[in-house]
Amino acid sequence: MKTNTIKSFLTITLAMFIISVAIYFFLIPSGVITGSVTGLAMVLAKITSLSISTLTFVINALLLILGIVLIGKEFGAKTIYASLLLPLFLAVFEKMYPNNVSLTQNAVFDMATYTLILAFGQTILFRVNASSGGTDIIAKIVNKYTHMDLGKACTLVGLLICATSLIVYDIGALVVGALATLANGQAVDYFIDGFNKKKKICILSKEYEVIQDYIMNTLKRGVTLYSAKGGYDKTEHTELVTIMATNEYKKLLYYLQESDIEAFVTVSTVNEVIGTWNNKKNHV
């Protein structure tokens, strides 16, 4: 349990570093307002006497409380940690790269790069039941209670915030912010689907026991054996079926080739695996 906790927080640290890179090197130089808490704070600052920093703090605090109540304390603790890392990383970047100018020299390219990098970081956080705070908390709540895809939930929340920009900004700001929000939602779903996809592998081989041993004791994956019969020669076979990640499948394929094992292998993509698949098999 302790090892898993350390791994989760290291993963959150990596994800927040990625998100911080997206914000500092691409969002800030672009000057575009997106569907985020900061964007909402910028709108509210125009119609109140409060500063953007104060509004951002208040909104984030309220959303964090909401997240703890509706999602759980574990989610809240991880999100607090992530929220603290963002200003820390940004402060480091400010010291190291004080003259922050656009790397692409184009606001559209900046936003496109920001959107992709941000979505990748968000996906990593969502996979360990965390978020970077702000609107991600609302998206996580919407996902939990409506089962809407996380990407679509991010899009919905972001578009609602973008709509508020019409109060103080022109239609151009709304269009750019909305497009960036839509792209971010699509990118989040794309990355989540990519992380969730697995390989289902069916193997027919006279040396199935050797292959089974490699899968169970080296790759630490489960195996199911089926009795099969050849339609042409009526020969009895044992079919080996397993599900594994893409990188594990590549290791298995390499092993079969290097060991010169004769086998008939079929591979299909599984979009999602539900259950105890993520628990590695520990065989004695």
Backbone torsions as a table, in degrees:
resi	resn	phi	psi	omega
1	MET	NA	-43.9	-179.9
2	LYS	-63.8	-40.4	178.8
3	THR	-62.4	-42.4	179.0
4	ASN	-63.7	-37.7	179.2
5	THR	-65.4	-45.4	178.4
6	ILE	-61.4	-43.2	179.5
7	LYS	-61.7	-40.5	179.7
8	SER	-62.6	-44.6	-177.9
9	PHE	-72.5	-31.0	173.5
10	LEU	-66.9	-38.2	177.3
11	THR	-64.5	-41.8	177.9
12	ILE	-62.4	-41.4	179.0
13	THR	-60.2	-45.4	178.0
14	LEU	-61.7	-45.4	-178.9
15	ALA	-61.9	-41.3	-179.2
16	MET	-70.7	-31.3	173.8
17	PHE	-62.9	-44.1	178.9
18	ILE	-61.7	-45.9	179.9
19	ILE	-64.4	-39.4	178.8
20	SER	-63.1	-39.5	176.2
21	VAL	-60.6	-44.1	-180.0
22	ALA	-61.0	-43.3	-177.3
23	ILE	-70.6	-49.6	-172.4
24	TYR	-72.3	-42.6	-172.9
25	PHE	-92.6	-12.8	-177.2
26	PHE	-129.5	-45.9	-178.8
27	LEU	-69.9	-52.0	-176.6
28	ILE	-59.2	-46.9	178.7
29	PRO	-64.3	-25.4	-177.5
30	SER	-71.9	-30.3	-179.2
31	GLY	72.9	14.8	-177.2
32	VAL	-94.5	139.5	176.9
33	ILE	-89.7	124.5	-179.6
34	THR	-107.9	172.0	-180.0
35	GLY	-78.0	69.4	-177.6
36	SER	-130.3	175.8	176.9
37	VAL	-61.2	-39.5	177.7
38	THR	-61.0	-41.4	177.7
39	GLY	-62.5	-43.0	177.8
40	LEU	-64.2	-40.6	178.8
41	ALA	-63.2	-37.1	178.2
42	MET	-63.6	-37.4	177.8
43	VAL	-69.2	-48.3	-178.4
44	LEU	-64.6	-32.6	179.1
45	ALA	-63.3	-28.4	179.7
46	LYS	-73.1	-25.1	-175.7
47	ILE	-112.4	2.7	176.0
48	THR	-130.0	176.4	178.7
49	SER	-95.3	5.9	-177.3
50	LEU	-87.4	151.7	179.4
51	SER	-80.2	162.4	179.2
52	ILE	-62.8	-41.0	-178.9
53	SER	-63.8	-41.5	179.1
54	THR	-64.5	-46.0	179.8
55	LEU	-63.8	-40.3	178.8
56	THR	-62.2	-43.0	179.3
57	PHE	-63.0	-46.6	-177.7
58	VAL	-63.9	-47.2	-179.1
59	ILE	-62.9	-44.7	179.6
60	ASN	-63.0	-39.6	179.5
61	ALA	-63.6	-44.2	179.2
62	LEU	-64.3	-42.2	179.8
63	LEU	-67.1	-35.9	179.3
64	LEU	-65.2	-43.5	176.9
65	ILE	-60.3	-43.1	178.8
66	LEU	-61.5	-40.7	179.6
67	GLY	-65.3	-41.7	179.1
68	ILE	-63.5	-41.9	-178.2
69	VAL	-68.9	-45.1	-172.2
70	LEU	-91.6	-23.1	-177.3
71	ILE	-112.1	-40.3	177.3
72	GLY	139.3	162.3	-177.4
73	LYS	-68.4	-35.5	179.9
74	GLU	-61.6	-45.5	177.6
75	PHE	-60.7	-42.2	-179.4
76	GLY	-63.4	-43.9	-179.4
77	ALA	-63.2	-44.1	-179.8
78	LYS	-66.5	-37.8	-179.1
79	THR	-70.4	-37.1	176.0
80	ILE	-61.0	-45.8	178.7
81	TYR	-59.4	-45.4	179.7
82	ALA	-63.5	-40.8	-179.2
83	SER	-64.2	-33.6	178.7
84	LEU	-73.6	-30.5	-178.6
85	LEU	-70.6	-33.9	-176.0
86	LEU	-58.1	-55.1	178.7
87	PRO	-63.9	-29.6	178.6
88	LEU	-64.9	-49.1	178.8
89	PHE	-64.1	-40.5	179.7
90	LEU	-63.3	-38.7	178.6
91	ALA	-64.8	-39.0	177.7
92	VAL	-63.7	-43.7	179.3
93	PHE	-64.0	-37.3	179.5
94	GLU	-63.9	-36.6	178.5
95	LYS	-72.3	-40.9	-175.9
96	MET	-79.5	-35.4	-177.6
97	TYR	-131.3	71.1	-176.1
98	PRO	-64.4	-32.7	179.8
99	ASN	-91.3	76.2	-174.8
100	ASN	-81.8	102.8	178.2
101	VAL	-117.7	162.0	-178.5
102	SER	-59.9	129.3	178.2
103	LEU	-76.3	-25.2	-178.2
104	THR	-101.3	-14.6	-176.9
105	GLN	61.2	26.0	-179.8
106	ASN	-151.4	122.0	-176.0
107	ALA	-62.3	-36.6	180.0
108	VAL	-65.8	-44.9	178.3
109	PHE	-65.5	-37.5	176.9
110	ASP	-59.3	-46.8	-178.0
111	MET	-66.7	-39.0	179.4
112	ALA	-63.4	-44.6	179.6
113	THR	-66.7	-43.5	178.0
114	TYR	-57.7	-45.7	-177.4
115	THR	-60.6	-45.5	-178.2
116	LEU	-67.7	-45.8	-178.9
117	ILE	-66.2	-42.4	178.5
118	LEU	-60.2	-47.0	-178.6
119	ALA	-60.6	-38.9	178.5
120	PHE	-63.4	-44.6	178.3
121	GLY	-64.7	-41.9	178.4
122	GLN	-61.3	-41.6	-179.2
123	THR	-61.5	-41.9	177.9
124	ILE	-61.3	-42.2	179.3
125	LEU	-64.9	-46.1	-178.9
126	PHE	-60.3	-32.4	-178.1
127	ARG	-70.2	-21.0	177.4
128	VAL	-109.7	23.5	177.6
129	ASN	57.7	50.6	177.7
130	ALA	-140.8	175.8	174.8
131	SER	-153.3	168.4	179.0
132	SER	-85.0	4.6	-178.0
133	GLY	92.7	-171.1	176.7
134	GLY	61.3	-137.2	-175.5
135	THR	-67.6	-19.6	176.3
136	ASP	-61.2	-31.8	178.6
137	ILE	-65.0	-45.2	178.8
138	ILE	-62.2	-42.7	179.4
139	ALA	-60.6	-40.9	179.6
140	LYS	-65.6	-38.8	178.1
141	ILE	-65.7	-46.0	178.3
142	VAL	-59.7	-42.7	179.0
143	ASN	-61.8	-41.5	-176.8
144	LYS	-67.7	-42.0	-172.7
145	TYR	-96.1	-14.9	178.5
146	THR	-118.2	-10.3	-177.5
147	HIS	62.3	22.6	173.6
148	MET	-71.0	143.8	176.8
149	ASP	-54.6	143.3	-178.1
150	LEU	-59.3	-39.0	178.8
151	GLY	-61.8	-43.5	179.1
152	LYS	-66.8	-37.0	178.2
153	ALA	-64.7	-42.2	176.2
154	CYS	-60.4	-41.2	-179.8
155	THR	-64.3	-46.9	-178.6
156	LEU	-58.6	-50.1	-179.1
157	VAL	-63.1	-44.3	-179.2
158	GLY	-62.8	-40.8	-179.7
159	LEU	-66.2	-37.4	177.7
160	LEU	-63.0	-40.2	178.1
161	ILE	-69.5	-41.2	177.8
162	CYS	-58.0	-37.4	-178.9
163	ALA	-61.5	-30.8	179.9
164	THR	-68.7	-18.1	-179.4
165	SER	-65.2	-20.3	178.7
166	LEU	-64.8	-20.4	-179.4
167	ILE	-64.6	-38.3	-175.1
168	VAL	-126.2	-11.4	-179.3
169	TYR	-118.9	172.3	-179.1
170	ASP	-86.8	177.3	-176.9
171	ILE	-64.3	-27.8	179.9
172	GLY	-61.7	-42.7	179.1
173	ALA	-63.4	-38.2	178.9
174	LEU	-64.5	-45.4	-177.3
175	VAL	-62.9	-47.8	-179.0
176	VAL	-63.3	-45.5	179.6
177	GLY	-63.3	-40.5	-179.9
178	ALA	-65.7	-42.1	178.9
179	LEU	-62.9	-42.0	178.6
180	ALA	-64.2	-39.0	179.5
181	THR	-66.3	-43.9	178.0
182	LEU	-61.1	-43.9	179.8
183	ALA	-63.8	-39.6	179.3
184	ASN	-63.0	-44.1	179.1
185	GLY	-61.2	-43.4	178.5
186	GLN	-63.7	-40.7	-179.0
187	ALA	-66.3	-39.8	178.4
188	VAL	-60.5	-48.4	178.9
189	ASP	-61.4	-38.8	179.9
190	TYR	-62.4	-46.7	-179.1
191	PHE	-68.3	-39.2	179.0
192	ILE	-62.8	-44.8	177.7
193	ASP	-60.5	-40.1	179.6
194	GLY	-63.6	-40.2	179.1
195	PHE	-68.9	-35.0	-174.7
196	ASN	-78.9	-24.4	-175.2
197	LYS	-66.1	137.9	179.0
198	LYS	-129.6	171.1	178.8
199	LYS	-109.4	126.9	172.7
200	LYS	-98.9	121.9	-172.8
201	ILE	-119.0	126.2	176.8
202	CYS	-112.9	128.2	-174.6
203	ILE	-128.5	131.3	171.5
204	LEU	-114.9	119.8	-178.6
205	SER	-160.2	145.6	175.3
206	LYS	-67.3	-22.8	-179.7
207	GLU	-101.1	36.6	-176.0
208	TYR	-61.2	-30.3	-179.3
209	GLU	-67.4	-36.0	177.2
210	VAL	-66.5	-43.3	179.2
211	ILE	-65.6	-42.0	178.5
212	GLN	-59.5	-43.6	179.5
213	ASP	-61.7	-41.3	179.9
214	TYR	-64.8	-44.8	-178.2
215	ILE	-64.3	-44.3	-174.3
216	MET	-78.1	-37.8	-174.1
217	ASN	-98.2	-23.1	178.5
218	THR	-101.3	-51.0	179.8
219	LEU	-83.8	-14.4	178.9
220	LYS	59.9	42.2	177.8
221	ARG	-117.6	153.9	179.3
222	GLY	-78.1	159.0	-178.9
223	VAL	-136.9	139.8	173.6
224	THR	-116.6	133.8	-179.3
225	LEU	-108.0	133.7	178.1
226	TYR	-123.5	147.9	173.0
227	SER	-85.5	128.6	-178.8
228	ALA	-129.3	157.9	-178.9
229	LYS	-134.7	128.0	-179.6
230	GLY	-64.3	132.2	-178.7
231	GLY	-72.6	-25.9	-176.8
232	TYR	-89.8	-53.3	-175.3
233	ASP	-102.1	0.5	177.6
234	LYS	61.8	20.5	-179.2
235	THR	-77.9	138.0	177.8
236	GLU	-77.9	135.0	179.1
237	HIS	-132.3	162.9	170.0
238	THR	-111.0	120.4	179.6
239	GLU	-96.1	131.4	-179.7
240	LEU	-105.2	126.3	-179.5
241	VAL	-123.7	133.0	179.1
242	THR	-147.0	156.4	176.3
243	ILE	-123.2	131.1	-177.7
244	MET	-151.3	168.3	177.5
245	ALA	-71.8	162.0	-176.5
246	THR	-59.3	-42.0	-179.2
247	ASN	-66.4	-32.3	177.5
248	GLU	-71.4	-37.7	177.0
249	TYR	-60.3	-40.9	178.9
250	LYS	-63.3	-37.8	177.2
251	LYS	-65.0	-41.3	179.1
252	LEU	-63.6	-44.2	-180.0
253	LEU	-62.1	-41.9	178.8
254	TYR	-63.3	-40.7	179.6
255	TYR	-62.6	-43.8	180.0
256	LEU	-62.9	-40.1	-179.4
257	GLN	-70.2	-44.1	-178.0
258	GLU	-69.9	-32.5	-178.9
259	SER	-84.5	-5.4	179.8
260	ASP	56.3	42.4	178.8
261	ILE	-88.0	128.0	178.2
262	GLU	-80.2	119.9	-176.4
263	ALA	-152.2	148.4	173.2
264	PHE	-103.0	116.4	-172.3
265	VAL	-121.4	130.4	171.3
266	THR	-120.0	142.3	-175.7
267	VAL	-130.6	135.1	175.5
268	SER	-134.5	157.5	-179.4
269	THR	-93.2	130.9	176.9
270	VAL	-106.8	122.4	-175.6
271	ASN	-69.8	-31.9	-177.9
272	GLU	-156.8	144.5	176.5
273	VAL	-122.7	125.3	-178.7
274	ILE	-113.6	136.0	178.9
275	GLY	126.0	-142.6	-173.2
276	THR	-99.1	19.6	-177.1
277	TRP	-57.5	-37.6	-175.5
278	ASN	-69.8	-11.8	177.6
279	ASN	-82.8	109.9	179.8
280	LYS	-61.7	140.8	-179.7
281	LYS	-81.6	126.0	178.1
282	ASN	-107.4	102.8	-178.2
283	HIS	-102.8	140.6	179.0
284	VAL	-86.4	NA	NA
